[in-house]
Amino acid sequence: MKLIFQGKTKDVYENENGTLTLKLKDDATGKDGVFDPGENAVGLSIEGLGRESLRMSAYYFEKMTAHGIPNHYISSDFDAATMDVLPAEKFGHGLEFVCRLKADGSFLRRYGAYTTHGANLNYLVEATLKDDERKDPPITKDALSALKIQTPEEYDICAELTQKIAKIIAEDLASKGLDLFDLKVEFGKNANGEVILKDELSAGIMRVYKNGKIIPPMELGALILYRVER
């Protein structure tokens, strides 16, 4: 395998057959040692998080496939904490879509004069640029088109898929007594130009509560995958 990218929470390798291998790390985004999926820097390292993130990603990617959501997932090696995926061209330098079910995180920091923590947002969708230097700024559909990052049609596809993905995951979490507040997902275009879900679907991309308290990544994996009561 050839290393082609080193990220905050994963490394990406290119295989001879054209597929990619993602190596998930034990690092998580956050600040001052506290987990926060909305942060754009590594804030802590949790032993075993890479494997748990992989198991959770495999679990949810298989659900996406079953629900007809186009995605890049091929297979996983849990011992090696790696996931084989199809290549997908990213939009611009990277673009994420956030689906907000309830107010929290950066949304609350921006609009706290108009809302409160946990207020219902009814699957509101936002797009943000992956840009650490500029702290992942939100961007509009029109701005994406003007900057030639994404066409209006591609935006609509991503926004619709984001809501569908969030609903699938929210329903699964609700069946386990968990409450999804928000999640962020990433899309790309495959060799045929089709928009597909990429990256990972782990605890690191979602904010989940139980009984009014946010669930840390490792605990969330246990609750989802092993039905462990916490």
C-alpha positions in Angstrom: 0.0 0.0 0.0 1.1 3.6 -0.7 0.4 6.3 1.9 -1.3 9.2 0.1 -2.8 11.2 3.0 -2.3 11.6 6.8 -5.4 13.0 8.5 -6.4 13.8 12.1 -8.3 10.6 12.7 -7.2 8.4 9.9 -4.5 7.7 7.3 -5.3 6.8 3.7 -3.4 4.3 1.5 -3.8 3.5 -2.2 -3.8 -0.2 -3.2 -2.5 -1.7 -6.4 -6.1 -2.5 -7.6 -7.1 1.1 -7.3 -9.1 0.8 -4.1 -8.2 2.7 -0.9 -7.5 1.5 2.6 -8.4 3.7 5.6 -6.4 3.2 8.8 -8.4 4.6 11.7 -6.5 6.1 14.6 -7.2 6.3 18.3 -7.3 10.1 18.0 -10.5 12.1 18.4 -11.4 15.7 17.7 -12.0 18.0 20.7 -10.6 20.7 22.9 -8.7 20.6 26.2 -9.1 16.8 26.4 -12.8 16.8 25.9 -14.4 15.1 22.9 -16.3 17.4 20.5 -17.2 16.2 17.0 -17.6 19.9 16.0 -13.9 20.7 16.6 -11.4 20.7 13.8 -8.3 19.6 15.8 -7.3 16.5 17.7 -8.1 17.0 21.3 -7.5 13.6 22.9 -6.4 10.0 22.2 -8.5 7.1 23.4 -6.9 3.6 23.4 -8.9 1.3 21.1 -10.9 4.0 19.5 -9.7 3.2 16.0 -11.1 -0.3 16.1 -14.3 0.8 17.7 -14.7 3.5 15.1 -14.2 0.9 12.4 -16.7 -1.5 13.9 -19.3 1.3 14.1 -18.5 2.5 10.6 -18.9 -1.0 9.2 -22.2 -1.4 11.1 -23.7 1.8 9.7 -22.3 1.5 6.2 -24.0 -1.9 5.9 -27.2 -0.2 7.0 -26.7 2.5 4.3 -26.2 -0.1 1.6 -29.4 -1.9 2.8 -31.3 1.4 2.6 -30.0 2.2 -0.9 -27.7 5.0 0.1 -24.8 5.0 -2.4 -21.4 4.8 -0.6 -17.8 3.8 -0.9 -17.6 0.9 1.6 -16.2 -2.4 0.5 -15.0 -4.3 3.6 -13.3 -4.1 7.0 -10.4 -5.8 8.8 -11.1 -5.3 12.5 -7.8 -6.7 13.7 -5.9 -4.2 11.6 -8.4 -1.4 12.2 -8.6 -0.8 8.4 -11.4 -0.3 6.0 -11.2 -0.8 2.2 -13.2 1.6 0.2 -13.8 2.8 -3.4 -12.0 6.0 -4.4 -14.3 9.1 -4.5 -13.3 12.6 -5.7 -13.9 15.2 -3.0 -15.6 18.5 -3.6 -13.0 21.3 -3.6 -10.5 20.7 -0.8 -13.2 18.9 1.2 -16.8 19.6 2.0 -18.9 18.3 4.9 -22.7 18.3 5.4 -24.1 18.6 8.9 -27.6 17.5 9.8 -28.9 19.1 13.0 -31.8 17.5 14.8 -31.4 19.5 18.0 -29.4 22.7 18.8 -26.0 22.1 20.2 -22.3 22.8 19.5 -21.3 25.4 17.0 -24.9 26.0 16.0 -25.7 27.0 19.5 -22.6 29.2 19.8 -23.6 31.1 16.6 -27.3 31.4 17.1 -27.7 31.3 20.9 -29.6 34.6 20.9 -32.4 32.8 19.0 -32.5 29.3 20.4 -31.6 27.1 23.4 -29.7 23.9 23.9 -31.7 20.9 22.7 -34.3 22.9 20.7 -35.8 20.9 17.8 -34.2 21.8 14.5 -36.1 19.2 12.4 -33.2 17.8 10.4 -31.7 21.1 9.3 -28.8 20.8 6.9 -25.7 23.0 6.8 -22.6 22.7 4.6 -19.1 23.5 5.9 -15.8 23.7 4.1 -13.0 21.4 5.5 -10.5 24.2 6.2 -8.6 24.0 9.5 -7.0 27.4 9.1 -10.4 29.1 8.8 -12.1 26.8 11.3 -14.4 25.0 8.9 -16.6 27.9 7.8 -20.3 27.3 6.9 -21.0 27.9 3.2 -24.2 28.3 1.3 -25.5 26.6 -1.8 -25.1 29.7 -3.9 -21.5 30.3 -2.7 -20.5 26.7 -3.5 -21.8 27.2 -7.0 -20.1 30.6 -7.4 -16.8 29.2 -6.3 -17.3 26.2 -8.6 -16.9 23.7 -5.7 -20.3 22.1 -6.2 -23.2 22.5 -8.6 -26.7 23.4 -7.2 -27.8 19.9 -8.3 -25.0 18.2 -6.5 -25.8 20.2 -3.4 -29.4 19.2 -3.5 -28.4 15.5 -3.8 -26.0 15.8 -0.8 -28.5 17.6 1.3 -31.2 15.0 0.6 -28.9 12.1 1.3 -27.7 13.8 4.5 -31.2 13.9 5.9 -31.9 10.3 4.9 -28.6 9.2 6.5 -29.4 11.1 9.7 -32.9 9.6 9.9 -31.6 6.0 9.5 -29.0 6.5 12.2 -31.4 8.5 14.5 -34.0 5.7 14.3 -31.3 3.1 15.1 -30.1 5.1 18.1 -33.6 5.7 19.3 -34.2 1.9 19.4 -31.3 1.8 21.9 -32.6 4.6 24.1 -30.2 7.2 22.6 -30.9 10.6 21.2 -29.0 11.9 18.1 -28.5 15.7 18.2 -26.4 16.1 15.0 -23.9 14.4 12.7 -21.6 15.4 9.9 -21.0 13.4 6.7 -18.8 13.7 3.7 -19.6 13.0 0.0 -17.5 12.6 -3.2 -18.0 11.5 -6.7 -17.1 8.0 -7.9 -15.6 7.1 -11.3 -19.1 7.4 -12.9 -19.6 10.9 -11.5 -22.3 9.6 -9.0 -22.4 11.3 -5.6 -21.6 8.8 -2.9 -21.2 8.8 0.9 -17.5 8.6 1.9 -15.2 8.8 4.9 -16.4 7.1 8.2 -19.7 6.7 10.2 -18.4 6.5 13.7 -18.9 8.1 17.1 -16.5 10.8 16.0 -18.9 12.3 13.5 -22.0 12.5 15.7 -23.2 14.0 18.9 -25.4 11.6 20.9 -27.1 12.0 24.3 -28.7 9.7 26.8 -30.7 10.9 29.7 -29.5 14.5 29.0 -25.8 13.7 29.0 -23.5 13.5 26.0 -22.1 10.0 25.3 -18.3 9.8 24.9 -17.0 7.9 21.8 -16.0 4.6 23.4 -19.2 4.4 25.5 -21.3 5.2 22.4 -19.7 2.3 20.5 -20.4 -0.1 23.4 -24.1 1.1 23.5 -24.6 0.7 19.8 -22.6 -2.4 19.0 -22.8 -4.5 22.2 -26.0 -3.1 23.9 -24.0 -2.5 27.1 -26.1 -0.5 29.7 -24.3 2.6 31.0 
